[in-house]
C-alpha cells in the first residue's frame, strides 16, 4: 500500500530581481525566507535573465516599451540561499537577449541547483516538465507563456533545420462580439479605409478588419454580430493539447504537478478579473492532472479559486520589484521612452522613466503574498497567504517606505519583507475581495490570510 504524502508547498511571485540580497538580516526580511524554507518544495517565477556580458550578443527584440531583463548571474546563488527549488522561466522577457540570454539563464540556474522549466533549445525542450527530487517525493513544473511575439516561440526541427530556441507558448485566439449598430459602424469604417479582410479564424459569418500596422502579424481581428459587445479569448487548441501532454507526462512521472502560466495580454485593459483564456487554461490543466495552477504576468494579485479541490492562483503578483536597477539598458528603451537618443552617450540607467509600472506606481505592484499550501497527498487542506511588501505601502498614495539612491527620482528598494499592521490587512483583503466571486472564503487571522478546506 502506498502511503499518502503530506506536502508543504511554498509559492512566491514574480522575481524581477537584479540586486544581491542574502546579506540582509532584518526580522521582517528573515520571516519571508523562514516561510519559504519551511516547505517540502519551494516555487517562484523568475522574471529575469542571468548572463555575463561576454555570453551575450545583442538585444533580440527592438520593442522598447518594457524593461530588458538582465542581471548578474551571482544573484542566482542568492535565490538558492533563499530556498527556491524550482522556477518558471517562460515569460515575455525570456528572449530579451535572444537564444544566448536564454541559454545563459538556464545554465546559471542549473549551476546553483535550481530546476527551471518553460524555455529551451526547441519546442520539445521548452515544453517538457522540469523535475526536482525532494525527500518527500518528486515534483514537476510545466511552464508556459501567452502573449509573446512570434519570434520568441520555440519551434521544432524540420527539413534539416534546427528547432528555434524560445519559450513554451500557449497561443490565443480572440473574437469580438458586437451589436448590430457597432457592426454597421465597423464595416463602414473598414470599407472607407479599405481595411476589410476575411479572417481565417472565427465563426461563420464573421468579418475582419486589419489595421495597417498589424499587417505583419497575419490574420485580422475577427468580429461577429451578437446581442452585446464582448471580447472572447480562447486557448489555441494545438498549443492547449500539446501543453496537456506535458501535464499528462508530469502526472505520470511525479508526485506533485505545478503549472505556471505567464500571460502579458488581457481581454481589454488589465483589471482585477482574469481573462477568459486564462480561466479556460487553468481549468484544463487541473482537469489534465495538475495539482496547482499559478498565474502571473500582470504584476498584480488576483483571486483564488478552488476548482475540483485544487487551488488556482490567478495572479500571484510581484515578489521582487527591482527593474529600476537594471544596469545595462539598450538604445531601444531610451528611444521608446522619449529620451533624446541623439545624446545617447550622455544617457544612463538612472534616467526616468525607463520601465513600465514605475512611471505611475500602483499599490498592486509593490505587494503580494508568500503562499503556503498544506496538503494531504494531492488534496489541499489549508492555504496560508503571508503578505509581503517591496518598499511601498498599499495605501492609495503608495507611500514609499524603503528607497535606494539620492537622486531626484526616488528608487524603491524592491526586495520583499513581511508586511505588518494595516498594510498586511489591506494586502490580504484584496485577495479576499477578488476570491469571493469564485466562491473562495479567506479569513484574516493575525495578519495572515487563511483558506480552510
C-alpha positions in Angstrom: 0.0 0.0 0.0 1.3 3.4 -1.0 1.3 5.9 1.9 -0.2 9.4 1.4 2.4 12.2 1.4 1.7 15.3 3.5 3.1 18.1 1.4 4.1 21.6 2.5 4.4 23.7 -0.7 5.6 27.4 -0.8 4.8 29.6 -3.8 6.4 33.0 -4.4 5.6 35.5 -7.2 7.4 37.3 -10.0 11.1 37.8 -9.2 12.3 40.9 -11.1 15.5 40.6 -9.1 18.8 42.2 -10.1 20.5 43.1 -6.7 22.2 40.7 -4.2 20.1 40.3 -1.1 21.4 37.4 1.1 23.4 39.8 3.3 20.3 41.4 4.8 19.0 40.3 8.2 16.0 42.4 9.3 13.4 40.4 11.2 10.7 41.1 8.6 13.1 40.0 5.9 14.1 36.8 7.6 10.5 36.0 8.2 9.9 35.7 4.4 12.7 33.1 4.0 11.5 31.2 7.1 8.2 30.6 5.3 9.9 29.6 2.0 12.4 27.2 3.6 9.7 25.6 5.9 8.4 23.7 2.9 9.0 20.4 1.1 9.3 22.3 -2.1 9.5 26.0 -3.0 8.5 27.5 -6.3 9.0 31.0 -7.7 8.7 32.7 -11.1 12.0 34.1 -12.5 11.2 37.3 -14.4 14.8 37.9 -15.1 17.7 36.6 -17.3 21.2 35.9 -15.9 24.3 36.2 -18.0 27.8 37.6 -18.1 28.1 40.1 -20.9 30.6 38.0 -22.8 27.9 35.4 -23.1 25.6 37.8 -25.0 25.4 39.3 -28.5 22.7 42.0 -28.6 19.1 42.7 -27.5 17.0 40.4 -29.6 13.8 42.5 -29.6 13.5 46.1 -30.8 10.3 46.8 -28.9 11.5 49.3 -26.3 8.3 49.6 -24.2 9.3 47.2 -21.5 12.4 46.5 -19.5 15.2 44.4 -20.9 15.6 42.0 -18.1 19.3 41.1 -17.4 21.3 40.7 -14.2 24.5 39.4 -12.7 24.5 35.5 -12.6 25.8 35.7 -9.0 22.2 36.6 -7.9 21.2 33.0 -8.8 23.2 32.0 -5.7 21.0 34.2 -3.5 17.9 32.6 -4.9 19.2 29.2 -3.9 20.1 30.6 -0.5 16.5 31.9 -0.2 15.2 28.3 -0.6 14.0 28.1 -4.1 14.0 24.6 -5.6 12.2 25.1 -8.9 11.4 28.2 -11.0 9.5 29.0 -14.2 11.3 30.8 -17.0 8.6 31.2 -19.7 7.6 34.9 -19.9 7.6 37.9 -22.2 11.2 38.8 -21.3 12.7 35.3 -21.8 14.0 36.2 -25.2 15.1 39.8 -24.5 18.7 38.9 -25.3 17.9 36.1 -27.7 19.0 32.5 -27.5 22.3 33.5 -25.9 20.5 35.1 -22.9 18.0 32.2 -22.7 20.7 29.5 -22.6 22.9 31.5 -20.2 20.0 31.9 -17.7 19.3 28.1 -17.7 23.0 27.4 -17.3 23.5 29.7 -14.3 20.3 28.4 -12.6 21.4 24.8 -13.1 24.8 25.7 -11.7 23.3 26.7 -8.4 21.0 23.7 -8.2 17.6 25.4 -9.1 15.5 23.5 -11.7 13.9 25.5 -14.4 11.1 24.9 -17.0 9.5 26.8 -19.8 12.3 27.7 -22.1 14.7 25.6 -24.2 16.6 24.9 -27.4 13.5 23.9 -29.3 9.8 23.4 -28.6 10.1 19.9 -27.2 12.7 21.0 -24.6 10.8 24.2 -23.8 7.6 22.4 -23.2 8.9 19.4 -21.2 8.4 19.4 -17.4 11.2 20.3 -15.1 11.6 17.7 -12.3 13.1 18.2 -8.8 13.5 15.2 -6.4 12.9 16.0 -2.8 12.8 13.9 0.3 9.0 13.9 0.2 8.8 12.9 -3.4 9.2 14.1 -7.0 7.8 17.5 -8.1 7.2 18.5 -11.7 6.8 22.0 -13.2 5.2 22.8 -16.6 5.8 26.5 -17.5 4.0 28.3 -20.4 3.7 31.9 -21.6 0.9 33.7 -23.5 1.4 37.0 -25.3 4.9 36.6 -26.7 5.9 37.9 -30.1 6.1 35.3 -32.8 9.9 35.1 -32.9 10.1 34.3 -29.2 8.1 31.0 -29.6 10.2 27.9 -29.5 9.9 25.8 -32.7 10.5 22.2 -33.8 13.3 21.0 -36.1 12.3 20.2 -39.6 13.8 19.7 -43.1 17.4 19.6 -41.8 16.9 22.9 -39.9 17.3 23.1 -36.2 14.4 24.0 -33.9 14.1 27.6 -32.8 15.1 28.3 -29.2 12.5 30.2 -27.2 9.6 29.9 -24.8 6.9 27.3 -24.5 3.9 29.2 -25.9 0.2 29.0 -25.2 -1.1 31.0 -28.2 -4.6 32.5 -28.2 -7.5 33.4 -30.4 -9.6 36.5 -29.9 -13.1 37.1 -31.2 -15.1 40.3 -30.8 -18.9 40.1 -30.4 -20.5 43.4 -31.4 -24.1 44.5 -31.6 -25.8 45.4 -34.9 -25.1 49.1 -34.7 -21.4 48.6 -33.8 -21.1 46.1 -36.6 -22.5 48.6 -39.1 -20.1 51.3 -37.9 -17.1 49.0 -38.1 -17.9 47.8 -41.6 -18.4 51.4 -42.7 -15.1 52.3 -41.1 -13.3 49.4 -42.7 -14.7 50.0 -46.1 -13.8 53.7 -46.1 -10.1 52.8 -45.4 -10.1 49.5 -47.3 -9.3 47.6 -44.1 -11.8 44.8 -44.6 -10.3 41.3 -44.8 -11.9 37.9 -44.2 -10.4 36.3 -41.1 -9.1 32.8 -41.2 -10.3 32.2 -37.6 -13.7 32.8 -36.1 -17.2 31.5 -36.8 -19.4 31.5 -39.9 -20.5 35.0 -40.8 -17.6 36.8 -39.1 -15.8 39.7 -40.7 -12.3 41.1 -40.3 -10.6 44.5 -40.1 -6.8 44.7 -40.4 -5.2 48.0 -39.3 -2.1 48.7 -41.4 0.4 48.5 -38.5 -0.9 45.0 -37.7 -0.5 43.5 -41.1 2.8 41.9 -40.2 1.0 39.6 -37.7 -1.1 37.9 -40.3 -4.8 37.2 -39.6 -7.0 40.2 -39.0 -9.2 40.7 -36.0 -12.4 38.6 -36.2 -15.9 40.3 -35.5 -19.3 38.7 -35.4 -22.8 40.1 -34.6 -24.4 39.3 -31.3 -26.6 40.9 -28.7 -23.8 42.9 -26.9 -20.2 43.9 -27.2 -17.8 41.4 -25.7 -14.2 40.2 -26.1 -14.0 36.4 -26.3 -10.5 34.9 -25.8 -9.7 31.2 -26.1 -6.7 29.0 -26.0 -5.1 27.9 -29.3 -6.2 24.3 -29.5 -2.9 22.7 -30.7 -0.9 24.5 -28.0 -3.5 23.5 -25.4 -3.3 19.9 -26.4 0.5 19.9 -26.5 0.7 21.5 -23.0 -1.8 19.0 -21.7 0.5 16.2 -23.0 3.3 17.7 -20.8 0.9 17.7 -17.8 0.0 14.1 -18.5 3.6 13.2 -18.6 4.3 15.1 -15.3 1.3 13.5 -13.7 2.6 10.0 -14.5 6.2 10.8 -13.6 5.9 12.9 -10.5 4.1 13.0 -7.2 3.1 16.7 -7.4 2.5 18.8 -10.5 2.6 22.6 -10.7 1.6 24.5 -13.8 2.9 28.1 -14.1 1.2 30.4 -16.7 2.7 33.8 -17.6 0.2 36.0 -19.5 1.1 39.5 -20.6 -2.1 40.1 -22.5 -5.7 40.6 -21.4 -9.3 40.9 -22.6 -9.0 44.7 -22.8 -7.2 46.7 -20.0 -5.7 44.8 -17.2 -8.2 44.7 -14.4 -8.9 42.6 -11.4 -10.6 39.7 -13.2 -8.6 37.1 -15.2 -9.4 36.9 -18.9 -11.4 34.1 -20.5 -8.4 32.2 -21.9 -6.7 32.1 -18.5 -9.7 30.5 -16.8 -10.0 28.1 -19.7 -6.4 27.1 -19.5 -6.3 26.8 -15.7 -9.3 24.5 -15.6 -7.9 22.4 -18.4 -4.6 22.0 -16.6 -6.3 20.9 -13.4 -8.6 18.5 -15.3 -5.5 17.2 -17.1 -3.7 16.2 -13.9 -2.1 19.3 -12.4 -2.3 19.8 -8.7 -1.6 23.6 -8.5 -2.0 26.4 -11.1 0.0 29.6 -10.6 -0.8 32.6 -12.9 1.4 35.7 -13.3 2.3 38.4 -15.8 0.1 41.3 -14.8 2.3 42.1 -11.8 -0.7 42.3 -9.6 -2.5 39.9 -7.2 -5.8 38.3 -8.4 -8.4 36.0 -6.9 -8.0 32.4 -5.8 -10.3 29.6 -7.0 -10.6 26.1 -5.6 -11.5 24.0 -8.7 -12.3 20.3 -8.2 -10.4 20.5 -4.9 -7.3 22.0 -6.5 -6.0 25.6 -6.0 -5.9 28.1 -8.8 -4.0 31.3 -8.1 -4.9 33.6 -11.0 -2.4 36.3 -10.2 0.4 35.7 -7.7 1.9 39.3 -8.1 5.4 40.6 -7.7 7.9 39.2 -5.2 10.9 41.3 -6.2 10.4 44.6 -8.0 13.8 45.8 -8.9 13.7 46.7 -12.6 14.7 50.2 -11.8 18.2 48.9 -11.0 18.9 47.1 -14.3 22.4 48.2 -15.2 22.5 47.6 -19.0 19.6 49.4 -20.7 19.7 49.2 -24.5 19.1 52.0 -27.0 15.6 50.8 -27.7 14.3 51.6 -24.2 15.7 55.2 -24.2 14.2 55.7 -27.6 10.8 54.3 -26.7 10.5 56.4 -23.5 11.2 59.6 -25.4 14.7 60.4 -24.2 17.0 62.3 -26.6 18.9 59.5 -28.3 21.0 61.9 -30.2 22.7 62.4 -26.8 22.8 58.6 -26.2 26.3 58.6 -24.8 25.1 61.0 -22.1 22.1 58.9 -21.1 22.4 56.5 -18.1 20.3 53.8 -16.5 19.3 56.4 -13.9 17.1 58.2 -16.5 13.4 58.2 -15.7 11.1 56.9 -16.9 12.6 53.7 -18.4 10.5 50.9 -17.0 6.7 50.1 -17.2 4.9 50.0 -13.8 7.3 52.5 -12.3 6.3 55.7 -14.1 2.9 55.6 -12.4 3.3 53.4 -9.2 0.3 51.5 -8.1 -0.3 49.7 -4.8 -0.7 46.3 -6.6 2.8 46.5 -8.0 4.5 46.6 -4.6 2.7 43.8 -2.6 1.8 40.2 -2.8 1.9 37.1 -0.6 4.1 34.1 0.0 1.6 31.3 -0.3 1.9 28.2 1.8 -0.1 25.1 0.9 -0.7 22.3 3.4 -1.7 19.1 1.5 -2.7 15.5 2.2 -1.4 13.8 -0.9 -2.9 15.8 -3.7 -5.7 17.2 -1.6 -5.3 20.7 -0.2 -6.3 21.1 3.5 -5.3 24.7 4.1 -3.8 27.7 2.2 -1.9 30.4 4.1 -1.3 33.8 2.5 1.6 35.6 4.2 1.6 39.3 3.0 4.8 40.8 1.7 5.7 44.4 0.6 8.5 45.6 -1.6 9.2 49.1 -0.2 5.9 50.9 -0.7 2.7 50.6 1.3 -0.7 49.7 -0.2 -2.4 53.0 0.6 -3.8 55.0 -2.4 -0.8 57.3 -2.5 1.6 54.2 -2.4 3.8 55.8 0.2 7.5 54.8 -0.2 8.9 53.0 2.9 12.3 51.9 1.6 14.3 53.7 -1.1 17.7 53.4 -2.7 19.7 56.4 -4.1 19.7 60.1 -3.5 18.5 61.3 -6.9 15.5 63.4 -7.9 13.6 60.2 -8.7 13.2 58.1 -5.6 14.0 54.4 -6.5 12.1 51.9 -4.5 14.3 49.2 -2.9 12.1 46.4 -4.3 13.1 43.4 -2.1 10.3 41.6 -0.1 9.7 42.0 3.6 6.8 40.6 5.6 4.0 43.2 5.8 2.6 44.2 9.1 -0.4 46.1 10.6 -2.8 47.8 8.3 -0.7 47.2 5.3 -0.9 43.4 5.8 -4.6 43.6 6.2 -5.0 45.6 3.0 -2.9 43.1 1.0 -4.9 40.1 2.2 -8.2 42.0 2.0 -7.6 42.4 -1.7 -7.2 38.6 -2.1 -10.4 38.2 0.0 -12.5 40.5 -2.2 -11.2 39.1 -5.5 -11.6 35.5 -4.4 -15.3 35.8 -3.3 -16.7 35.6 -6.9 -15.0 32.2 -7.2 -16.7 31.0 -4.0 -13.4 31.1 -2.1 -13.6 32.3 1.5 -10.5 33.9 3.0 -10.3 34.8 6.7 -7.7 37.1 8.1 -6.1 35.7 11.2 -3.1 37.5 12.9 -2.3 39.3 9.6 -2.3 36.1 7.5 -4.9 35.0 5.0 -6.4 31.6 5.7 -8.4 29.3 3.4 -9.7 26.2 5.1 -10.8 23.3 3.0 
